[in-house]
Amino acid sequence: MQNDKLQTNLSRIGRKIVVMSGKGGVGKSTVAVNLAAALAASGLRTGLLDVDIHGPSVPRMLSLSDAKPHVEPGLMEPVSWSRNLRVMSLGFFLDDPETPVIWRGGVKIGMIRRFLEEVAWGDLDALVVDCPPGTGDEPLTVLQLLGPSAYALIVTTPQALAVDDVRRSAGFCRELGVPALGIIENQSGHVCENCGHVQPVFTPGGGAKLAAEAGVPFLGAVPMDPEIARSGDEGYVYVSAAEGKTAEAFRKALAPVLAMVAVKSRLVPQPPKSQGAVS
């Protein structure tokens, strides 16, 4: 019966996109949040699921830290961020931000299953899942539960140290038979405020090389911008508010994913709004 409930829930979701990386600190949650918001801004019904059990950051990144989902036995209502974006995270259930989540694998697996089985997502054009770094319990559980209709979106930074770890994510997807939509290289240099030149900070080109090696699309390189960090801290969506070279690169990197979801949904995606919350 539980499996039937899970399959019924998942059958109402169009595209299922799992954002992952073998390395922490590469901006994976930033990509997930901005992708979900951009999909919603395009008129696509979108869910955003945060399965980073030990470090759920999505509520803060969307100014939803005080939100509390409605919960009944066997049913959880996602938090609405906008008309088209619904959000669920373990962070909504943590009353004390200083309390660590000390869970073994089985408990984490059960919680992730509940998020997919009991959350009333409704009819969605896309579900974006933000995973913690690595290839352990959380991404494995999500991909196994989502089944063959899931796609991976892999995030890296350009330096070899990060690429070495992220390469394992590409291999992980290959082993599980999960198609990768592509690789986004984040923190790809610093944009000079005076001339607009992008100066490499790390050894450049790691993301593109990894994509070629793995045989998956390279979606683009996104330079650093202090406003990206500020948007996460202050809870607003970067791609809907920022302008300049980095914002342009970010939107360009996300565009193929928006187009793929829109084709299935028969919608024409529109660019994210330039200011304010996405609606």
Secondary structure by P-SEA (a helix, b strand, c coil): caaaaaaaaaaaccbbbbbbbcccccaaaaaaaaaaaaaaaacccbbbbbccccccccccccccccccccccccccccccccccbbbbccccccccccccccccaaaaaaaaaaaacccccccccbbbbbbccccccaaaaaaaaacccbbbbbbbcccaaaaaaaaaaaaaaaaaccccccccccccbbbcccccbbbbcccccaaaaaaaaacccccccccccaaaaaaaaaccccccccccaaaaaaaaaaaaaaaaaaaaacbbbbccccccccc
